Amino acid sequence: MKYDLTEREITHVPYMSQEFFATNIKGERILFAKFGTEAIYSRGAEHTWKYEDGQETVDKSHLRASFVDYTLVDHLDCFTGTAEFRGKEIKYNTRNHRWIYLNNCPVNFHTPSERHTPAEEEDTVQVEELLETTERTIVATTQKLSLGRPSHPPTLQTGSVFG
């Protein structure tokens, strides 16, 4: 049986994990999570995470490497998805796979001389939003079109419509 994690257990789950839950095995509470394509588990908030397949410990370097541009940030916390860049707090946005400041502006990792103006950064955000909206529209339209009638009615030879 699957159980929800407690608040304390949730803080123990690596930030880049999905689909986490707890279960009881022989009276012991075990935490499970999906980390990338791998299943990982922990015997509780005081214990390390291990890969379910090989029983190897999930190394901190693997947790760090799951963040884009992890080498460019300082004080990365793999469990909260927070770090610092040039002395400012930042948080990883899993939806867009990028770092953002706490005011939701994207982090620009270029040197000061390469930095864009605030107007250019705002244009970039607007273009990204437009691209996301366009992508959603295309997907929705494609799904609507694929729901149309089949070009040939099913026969005994071709099987069902869903075949």
C-alpha positions as CSV (number, residue, x, y, z in Angstrom):
1,M,0.0,0.0,0.0
2,K,1.3,3.5,-0.9
3,Y,1.2,6.3,1.7
4,D,1.8,10.1,1.4
5,L,5.0,11.4,2.8
6,T,5.2,13.4,6.0
7,E,6.5,17.0,5.8
8,R,9.8,15.9,7.2
9,E,10.0,13.1,4.6
10,I,9.2,15.4,1.7
11,T,12.2,17.6,2.7
12,H,14.4,14.5,2.3
13,V,13.3,13.8,-1.3
14,P,15.7,15.0,-3.9
15,Y,14.2,18.1,-5.6
16,M,14.4,16.6,-9.1
17,S,12.4,13.5,-8.1
18,Q,8.9,12.8,-9.1
19,E,6.2,10.4,-8.1
20,F,7.3,9.8,-4.5
21,F,5.5,7.8,-1.9
22,A,6.1,5.7,1.2
23,T,5.2,2.1,2.0
24,N,5.7,-0.3,4.9
25,I,7.8,-3.4,4.2
26,K,8.0,-5.8,7.1
27,G,7.0,-3.1,9.5
28,E,9.6,-0.6,8.2
29,R,8.6,2.6,6.5
30,I,10.5,2.9,3.1
31,L,10.4,6.0,0.9
32,F,10.4,5.6,-2.9
33,A,10.9,8.2,-5.6
34,K,11.5,8.4,-9.3
35,F,14.8,10.1,-10.1
36,G,15.2,10.6,-13.8
37,T,14.4,7.2,-15.2
38,E,15.6,5.4,-12.1
39,A,13.6,4.2,-9.0
40,I,15.4,5.2,-5.8
41,Y,14.5,4.4,-2.1
42,S,15.5,5.5,1.4
43,R,14.8,3.9,4.8
44,G,13.8,7.4,6.1
45,A,14.9,11.0,6.5
46,E,18.1,10.0,8.3
47,H,19.2,7.6,5.6
48,T,20.8,8.0,2.2
49,W,19.0,7.3,-1.1
50,K,19.9,4.1,-3.0
51,Y,19.1,3.0,-6.6
52,E,16.5,0.2,-6.4
53,D,18.2,-1.9,-9.2
54,G,21.8,-2.0,-8.0
55,Q,21.4,-1.0,-4.4
56,E,24.2,1.7,-5.0
57,T,24.0,4.9,-3.0
58,V,22.7,7.9,-5.0
59,D,25.9,10.0,-5.0
60,K,25.5,13.7,-4.3
61,S,27.3,14.4,-7.6
62,H,24.4,12.6,-9.4
63,L,21.9,14.7,-7.6
64,R,23.8,17.9,-8.5
65,A,24.2,16.9,-12.2
66,S,20.4,16.6,-12.6
67,F,20.3,20.5,-12.5
68,V,21.0,22.4,-15.7
69,D,24.1,24.7,-15.3
70,Y,24.8,23.3,-11.8
71,T,28.5,24.1,-12.2
72,L,27.7,27.8,-12.4
73,V,25.9,28.1,-9.1
74,D,27.0,28.2,-5.5
75,H,25.6,26.4,-2.4
76,L,23.3,24.1,-4.4
77,D,20.8,22.4,-2.2
78,C,19.7,19.2,-4.1
79,F,16.7,18.8,-1.8
80,T,15.2,22.3,-2.1
81,G,16.3,23.2,-5.6
82,T,17.9,26.4,-4.3
83,A,21.3,27.9,-4.8
84,E,23.1,31.2,-5.1
85,F,24.4,33.1,-8.2
86,R,26.6,36.1,-7.7
87,G,25.4,36.4,-4.1
88,K,21.6,36.2,-4.9
89,E,19.3,33.4,-4.1
90,I,17.9,31.5,-7.0
91,K,15.5,28.5,-7.4
92,Y,15.4,25.8,-10.1
93,N,12.3,25.8,-12.2
94,T,11.5,22.2,-13.2
95,R,8.8,23.2,-15.7
96,N,11.2,25.2,-17.8
97,H,14.4,23.5,-16.8
98,R,16.2,26.7,-15.8
99,W,17.3,28.8,-12.9
100,I,15.2,31.8,-11.8
101,Y,15.6,34.5,-9.2
102,L,13.0,34.6,-6.4
103,N,11.2,37.3,-8.3
104,N,10.7,34.7,-11.2
105,C,13.1,36.4,-13.6
106,P,15.4,34.0,-15.4
107,V,19.0,33.8,-14.4
108,N,21.5,35.0,-17.0
109,F,24.8,33.2,-16.5
110,H,26.7,35.5,-18.9
111,T,29.4,37.9,-17.6
112,P,28.3,41.5,-16.8
113,S,29.7,42.7,-20.2
114,E,27.6,40.0,-22.0
115,R,24.4,40.8,-20.0
116,H,21.3,41.8,-21.8
117,T,19.3,44.9,-20.8
118,P,16.1,44.4,-18.7
119,A,14.1,45.2,-21.8
120,E,15.9,42.4,-23.8
121,E,15.4,40.0,-21.0
122,E,11.7,40.9,-20.8
123,D,11.4,40.4,-24.6
124,T,13.0,36.9,-24.1
125,V,10.5,36.0,-21.5
126,Q,7.6,37.2,-23.7
127,V,9.0,35.2,-26.7
128,E,9.3,32.1,-24.5
129,E,5.7,32.5,-23.3
130,L,4.5,32.9,-26.9
131,L,6.4,29.8,-28.0
132,E,4.8,27.8,-25.1
133,T,1.3,29.1,-26.1
134,T,1.9,28.2,-29.7
135,E,3.2,24.7,-28.8
136,R,0.0,24.1,-26.7
137,T,-2.2,25.3,-29.5
138,I,-0.4,23.0,-32.0
139,V,-0.7,20.0,-29.7
140,A,-4.4,20.7,-29.1
141,T,-5.1,21.2,-32.8
142,T,-3.3,18.0,-33.7
143,Q,-5.2,16.0,-31.1
144,K,-8.5,17.4,-32.4
145,L,-7.6,16.5,-36.0
146,S,-6.5,13.0,-34.9
147,L,-10.0,12.4,-33.4
148,G,-11.6,12.6,-36.8
149,R,-13.2,9.6,-38.4
150,P,-11.1,6.8,-39.9
151,S,-10.5,7.0,-43.6
152,H,-11.7,3.4,-44.0
153,P,-14.5,1.8,-42.0
154,P,-13.4,-1.3,-40.0
155,T,-14.0,-4.6,-41.7
156,L,-13.6,-8.2,-40.5
157,Q,-10.2,-8.2,-42.2
158,T,-8.8,-5.0,-40.6
159,G,-10.1,-5.5,-37.1
160,S,-11.4,-2.7,-34.8
161,V,-11.2,1.0,-35.3
162,F,-8.7,1.1,-32.4
163,G,-6.5,-1.7,-33.9
